[in-house]
């Protein structure tokens, strides 16, 4: 299966399943590859980060970047869920994670070009956090996103998320689902609210505690919701202080290695309200590691649905 076209290449019965019942690779803080040597402190930077940045800006950059691959490279690896943090500076909107990255529509131009040449692929954009945006900024962003993606948006008026199958979206020419969280003004019908696709934050600095959190929090998932399993640790100031010469990339390698058994034993698919909830989106750091092994693990979970479909038919 081509990772670039993995949704197109799914068996017909899986293309008729909702995207919330598929296993989908996602990237954490997807646009932080845009952080560079000239990146300045963003409004989400914690006080400790601000102090370190005064003397060790290179150190802060190492711990702010969670992705090294561009959006096109992530798409070619199979990523279809993008985690976005947005901050305002001098009336312009940028991606951020302690430091400013690029303006928000720069990578979205590349995304739109990819979608135009890959009509059977679909992406989810999760606008997760906003910093220093006024209601007017939100209103303008709503307008610009709707104009930018146009007919490609699968909206709340098109049906429920359970109705959002790849085949149906292809017929309707829909390729983008936007989740818009923490909005201070009424949300346009083109976007999906936070409760439609929960993404519990583990906030754990150890992989053992992370895995326990992932197992416990999954139990809260409802059948009509999408769901994100954040397969990443959140370094504390103490954790970073003892790893001054390390980076998040090294941490991501360790997390991937230790979480591999848990990830590969999961199963996506339909479930009833009283049944064990199943997985959907997996969020990871540095998704390009070892030729995108994290994405491969997640996409391969969908093969578990093929015999299940046959058994249900019998």
C-alpha positions as CSV (number, residue, x, y, z in Angstrom):
1,X,0.0,0.0,0.0
2,X,1.3,3.5,-0.9
3,X,1.5,5.7,2.2
4,X,0.9,8.7,-0.1
5,X,-2.4,7.1,-1.2
6,X,-3.2,4.9,1.7
7,X,-6.8,6.0,2.0
8,X,-7.4,5.5,-1.7
9,X,-5.9,2.0,-1.4
10,X,-8.1,0.8,1.5
11,X,-10.5,-2.1,0.7
12,X,-13.9,-0.9,-0.4
13,X,-15.6,-2.0,2.8
14,X,-13.2,0.2,4.8
15,X,-13.8,3.1,2.5
16,X,-17.5,2.8,3.5
17,X,-16.6,3.0,7.2
18,X,-16.6,6.4,9.0
19,X,-13.2,8.0,9.4
20,X,-13.8,7.9,13.1
21,X,-13.7,4.1,12.9
22,X,-10.4,4.0,11.0
23,X,-6.9,4.1,12.5
24,X,-5.3,7.4,11.4
25,X,-1.8,8.7,11.9
26,X,-1.5,12.2,13.3
27,X,1.4,14.6,14.1
28,X,1.7,16.5,17.3
29,X,2.3,20.3,16.9
30,X,2.4,19.6,13.2
31,X,3.9,22.9,12.0
32,X,6.8,23.2,14.4
33,X,9.2,22.2,11.6
34,X,8.9,25.9,10.7
35,X,10.7,27.0,13.9
36,X,14.1,28.2,12.9
37,X,17.1,30.3,14.1
38,X,15.1,33.6,13.8
39,X,12.0,32.3,15.6
40,X,11.0,34.6,18.5
41,X,9.2,33.7,21.8
42,X,5.5,33.1,21.3
43,X,2.8,33.9,23.9
44,X,2.4,30.2,24.9
45,X,6.0,30.1,26.2
46,X,6.1,29.3,29.9
47,X,8.1,31.5,32.3
48,X,10.9,29.0,32.6
49,X,11.2,28.8,28.8
50,X,11.4,32.6,28.6
51,X,14.2,32.7,31.1
52,X,16.2,29.9,29.2
53,X,15.6,31.7,25.9
54,X,17.5,34.8,27.1
55,X,20.7,32.8,27.4
56,X,20.2,29.5,25.5
57,X,17.9,30.1,22.5
58,X,19.3,27.0,20.6
59,X,18.3,24.9,23.6
60,X,14.8,26.2,23.6
61,X,14.5,25.6,19.8
62,X,15.5,21.9,20.4
63,X,12.7,21.4,22.9
64,X,10.1,23.4,21.0
65,X,10.3,21.5,17.7
66,X,8.2,18.3,17.7
67,X,8.4,17.7,13.9
68,X,11.2,17.9,11.4
69,X,9.2,17.0,8.3
70,X,7.3,19.5,6.2
71,X,3.6,19.1,5.7
72,X,4.1,17.6,2.3
73,X,6.6,15.1,3.7
74,X,4.1,14.3,6.6
75,X,1.4,13.7,4.0
76,X,3.6,11.3,2.0
77,X,4.3,9.4,5.2
78,X,0.6,8.9,5.7
79,X,-0.3,11.6,8.3
80,X,-3.9,12.7,7.9
81,X,-4.5,14.4,11.2
82,X,-2.8,17.7,12.0
83,X,-2.5,19.3,15.4
84,X,-2.3,23.1,15.1
85,X,-1.5,25.8,17.7
86,X,-2.0,29.4,16.5
87,X,-0.9,32.7,17.9
88,X,-1.4,36.4,16.9
89,X,1.4,38.8,16.5
90,X,1.0,42.3,15.0
91,X,-2.3,41.3,13.4
92,X,-0.8,38.3,11.7
93,X,-1.5,34.6,12.6
94,X,1.3,32.1,13.1
95,X,1.8,28.6,14.2
96,X,3.6,28.3,17.5
97,X,4.9,26.1,20.2
98,X,6.8,28.3,22.7
99,X,8.4,29.9,19.6
100,X,6.7,31.3,16.5
101,X,6.8,29.2,13.3
102,X,5.4,30.3,9.9
103,X,2.3,32.2,9.0
104,X,-0.7,29.9,9.0
105,X,-1.6,29.8,5.3
106,X,1.9,29.0,4.0
107,X,1.7,25.2,4.6
108,X,-2.0,25.1,4.0
109,X,-1.3,26.2,0.4
110,X,0.8,23.0,0.0
111,X,-1.9,21.0,1.7
112,X,-4.5,22.2,-0.7
113,X,-2.2,21.3,-3.7
114,X,-1.8,17.8,-2.3
115,X,-5.5,17.4,-1.9
116,X,-6.2,18.6,-5.4
117,X,-3.8,15.9,-6.8
118,X,-5.0,13.2,-4.3
119,X,-8.9,13.4,-4.5
120,X,-9.4,10.2,-2.5
121,X,-7.5,11.4,0.5
122,X,-9.0,13.3,3.4
123,X,-7.4,15.3,6.3
124,X,-8.5,16.5,9.7
125,X,-7.2,19.9,10.9
126,X,-7.4,20.3,14.6
127,X,-7.1,23.9,15.6
128,X,-6.2,23.0,19.1
129,X,-5.1,26.2,20.9
130,X,-5.2,29.9,20.3
131,X,-3.0,32.6,21.9
132,X,-3.7,36.4,21.8
133,X,-6.6,36.2,19.4
134,X,-9.5,38.5,20.0
135,X,-13.1,37.6,18.9
136,X,-12.5,39.7,15.8
137,X,-9.4,37.6,14.9
138,X,-11.4,34.5,15.3
139,X,-14.2,35.8,13.1
140,X,-11.7,36.8,10.4
141,X,-10.0,33.4,10.6
142,X,-13.3,31.6,10.2
143,X,-14.0,33.6,7.1
144,X,-10.5,33.0,5.6
145,X,-10.6,29.2,6.3
146,X,-14.0,28.8,4.7
147,X,-12.9,30.8,1.7
148,X,-9.6,28.9,1.4
149,X,-11.0,25.4,1.5
150,X,-14.4,26.1,0.0
151,X,-16.3,23.0,-1.2
152,X,-13.7,20.7,0.3
153,X,-15.0,21.2,3.9
154,X,-17.0,18.3,5.3
155,X,-19.3,20.3,7.6
156,X,-21.9,19.7,10.3
157,X,-24.6,20.2,7.7
158,X,-23.3,17.4,5.5
159,X,-24.1,14.8,8.2
160,X,-22.7,13.3,11.3
161,X,-19.1,12.1,11.7
162,X,-20.5,8.6,11.5
163,X,-21.7,9.5,8.0
164,X,-18.2,10.8,7.1
165,X,-16.9,7.9,5.0
166,X,-14.2,8.1,2.4
167,X,-16.5,7.0,-0.4
168,X,-19.2,9.5,0.6
169,X,-16.7,12.3,0.9
170,X,-15.3,11.4,-2.6
171,X,-18.8,11.7,-4.1
172,X,-19.4,15.0,-2.3
173,X,-15.8,16.3,-3.1
174,X,-15.2,16.8,0.6
175,X,-11.6,16.4,1.8
176,X,-11.1,18.5,4.9
177,X,-12.6,18.2,8.4
178,X,-11.8,21.2,10.7
179,X,-12.1,20.9,14.4
180,X,-12.1,24.4,16.0
181,X,-11.6,24.3,19.8
182,X,-12.0,26.9,22.5
183,X,-13.8,29.5,20.3
184,X,-15.1,32.5,22.2
185,X,-17.7,33.3,19.5
186,X,-20.4,31.2,17.8
187,X,-18.8,28.5,15.7
188,X,-19.8,28.4,11.9
189,X,-21.6,25.2,10.8
190,X,-18.6,24.5,8.5
191,X,-16.5,23.5,11.6
192,X,-16.7,20.8,14.2
193,X,-16.7,21.6,18.0
194,X,-14.3,20.2,20.5
195,X,-16.6,17.6,21.9
196,X,-17.0,16.0,18.5
197,X,-13.4,14.8,18.6
198,X,-11.9,14.6,22.1
199,X,-8.1,14.7,22.5
200,X,-7.2,14.1,26.1
201,X,-3.8,15.5,27.1
202,X,-1.7,13.0,29.0
203,X,0.6,15.5,30.6
204,X,2.9,12.7,31.7
205,X,6.7,12.6,31.8
206,X,7.1,8.8,31.9
207,X,6.1,6.3,29.2
208,X,4.7,3.9,31.8
209,X,2.3,6.6,33.2
210,X,1.5,7.7,29.6
211,X,0.4,4.2,28.7
212,X,-1.8,3.9,31.7
213,X,-3.4,7.3,30.8
214,X,-4.0,6.2,27.2
215,X,-5.7,3.0,28.4
216,X,-7.9,4.7,31.0
217,X,-8.9,7.7,29.0
218,X,-9.9,5.6,26.0
219,X,-12.7,4.2,28.1
220,X,-14.5,7.6,28.0
221,X,-14.9,7.5,24.2
222,X,-18.4,7.6,22.8
223,X,-19.3,5.7,19.6
224,X,-20.4,8.9,17.7
225,X,-17.1,10.7,18.5
226,X,-13.7,10.8,16.9
227,X,-10.9,10.3,19.4
228,X,-7.2,11.1,19.7
229,X,-4.7,9.1,21.6
230,X,-1.7,11.4,22.2
231,X,1.3,9.0,22.2
232,X,3.8,11.5,23.6
233,X,5.2,12.6,26.9
234,X,5.2,16.2,28.2
235,X,8.7,17.0,29.6
236,X,8.7,18.9,32.9
237,X,11.3,21.6,33.7
238,X,13.1,19.0,35.9
239,X,13.0,16.4,33.1
240,X,14.6,18.9,30.7
241,X,17.1,20.2,33.2
242,X,18.6,16.7,33.5
243,X,18.7,16.4,29.7
244,X,20.2,19.7,28.7
245,X,22.0,18.3,25.7
246,X,19.1,16.1,24.6
247,X,16.2,17.0,22.4
248,X,12.5,16.0,21.9
249,X,13.6,13.9,19.0
250,X,15.6,11.6,21.3
251,X,12.7,11.4,23.7
252,X,10.3,10.6,20.8
253,X,12.5,7.6,19.8
254,X,12.3,6.2,23.3
255,X,8.5,6.8,23.5
256,X,8.0,5.0,20.1
257,X,10.1,2.0,21.2
258,X,8.3,1.6,24.5
259,X,4.7,2.2,23.2
260,X,5.1,0.0,20.1
261,X,3.5,-3.1,21.9
262,X,0.5,-1.1,23.1
263,X,-0.1,0.6,19.7
264,X,0.1,-2.6,17.7
265,X,-2.3,-4.5,20.0
266,X,-5.1,-1.8,19.5
267,X,-8.0,-2.3,17.2
268,X,-10.0,0.4,15.3
269,X,-13.6,-0.1,14.1
270,X,-17.2,0.3,15.2
271,X,-18.3,-0.3,18.8
272,X,-21.6,-0.1,20.7
273,X,-22.1,2.2,23.8
274,X,-21.6,-0.6,26.3
275,X,-18.6,-2.2,24.4
276,X,-14.9,-1.6,24.9
277,X,-14.2,1.6,22.9
278,X,-11.8,1.3,20.0
279,X,-9.0,3.6,18.8
280,X,-9.0,6.2,16.0
281,X,-6.3,8.8,15.7
282,X,-2.8,8.4,17.1
283,X,-0.7,11.5,17.7
284,X,3.1,11.3,17.6
285,X,6.2,13.4,17.7
286,X,8.8,13.3,14.8
287,X,6.7,11.1,12.6
288,X,9.5,10.7,10.1
289,X,11.7,8.6,12.5
290,X,12.8,5.3,11.0
291,X,11.1,6.0,7.7
292,X,7.8,6.8,9.3
293,X,7.5,3.7,11.4
294,X,4.9,5.3,13.7
295,X,2.6,6.0,10.8
296,X,3.2,2.4,9.5
297,X,2.1,0.9,12.8
298,X,-1.1,3.0,12.9
299,X,-2.1,2.4,9.2
300,X,-1.4,-1.3,9.6
301,X,-4.1,-1.5,12.4
302,X,-6.7,-1.1,9.7
303,X,-5.9,-4.5,8.3
304,X,-7.5,-5.9,11.5
305,X,-10.9,-4.6,10.2
306,X,-10.8,-6.7,7.0
307,X,-11.4,-10.2,8.6
308,X,-13.8,-8.5,11.0
309,X,-15.9,-7.3,8.1
310,X,-16.0,-10.8,6.6
311,X,-17.0,-12.3,10.0
312,X,-19.8,-9.8,10.4
313,X,-21.0,-10.6,6.9
314,X,-21.2,-14.3,7.8
